[in-house]
Amino acid sequence: ISEAECMKRWLMDHGIEESRLIKEDQSENTRENVRNAAKILGVNRENPSQAVVVSTGFHLFRSKKICSAEGFQTYGIAAKMPEIPFYHLNYYCREFASVIKMYIQEIMA
């Protein structure tokens, strides 16, 4: 199943009514996900909206930057991660590279 379907099921299992959920399942990365969500919600820089991003701590910084670029005033909540140091090192190194790539793309645009 898609990440969107997984999260929808988890939210419903934890008491959120299905009628309150909008599932965006066409994206392949964070930027596409945020852009698609902005279109669904009618959000842009001229029509900003507040949003909460729930993600792993290592991914929050970049997620919030992407959301801001698409017109969201974003608040972040770090989800709990397993306490396995190797995974943390791997994820933070990968995310660091992604942040550098994001800034290079912004400069080159």
N, C-alpha and C positions, 0 to 999 in steps of 0.2 A: 504494500500500500504506500501511498505518497506520505511525505512528512505531514502535509496538511490534514490528510485523513487520520493519521495517527494522533495528531494533536486534537483534532475534533473529537475523536473517541475518548481520549484522556479527559478532556474538559467535560464532556457529557458524563463520564463515569464519576466525575468529581462535582456534579451538581449544576453544571451550566446547561440551561435549556437550549436545545438545538436551534430554536427560532432566533437565538441571540448570536449565532455563529455564522460567519461568512467564510467560506473555504476558498483560498487561492491556491490552486494546485497545478498551475501552468508554468511556474518558474523553475529554473535550474540553478539559481544562485541567489544570494541575498539581495543584490541590486535589482534583479528582475522581480523578486518577491515584493520588494518595497514599491517599485514602480507599478506593478500590477495592483497591489493593494491601494495605492494612491488613486489609480484610475477608478477602481471599484467604488471608493469612498468619495471621489470628486475632490481630492486634495491636491493642491499645488502651491507654489510660492505666493500666488495672489489669493488663494483660499486655504490658508494653513489650518492645521488641526493638531490637537494633542494626541499623543500615542504613548503606550508603554511597550517597551521591548523586553521580552523575557528571553534570555539566552545565557550561554555559558559566560563566565566572567571574562575569558580571553577574547570573546567575540563581541562583547558589548560596545567597546570603543568604536570599532569600524561600523557596526550596525547602526549606532546612533548617528555617526557622520553621514552615512548613506541616507538615513531617514530625514535628516536635516536638509540635505540637498534636494529631496523630493517634496519638501513643504511640511514636514512634521516637526512639531516641537516635542522632543522625545525624552522620556524618562526611562532609565534602565533598571532592570532587576536581574541580578545574577542568579542563575539556577545552580543548584548544588551539583558538584561533580564528584566522581569517585576519587578517593584519596590515593591515587597511584602516581607517584612522582614522575615516572617515565612518560605517562600520558600527558601530564601537565607540561613537561618540557617540550614534548613533540607539538602539542597544540599551540603553545605560546610562540614557539619558533615559527611554525607555519603561519600563524596569524600576524606575526611581525612582518614576515615577507609579504603578506597580503596587504598590510597597511602601507608599506613602502610602494608596492605596485599601484595602490589606489592613488597615492600622492603623485607618483610619476604620471599616471593617466590624467590627473587633474591639471598638472603643469603642461602636458603636451596637448591638451584639448583647446 
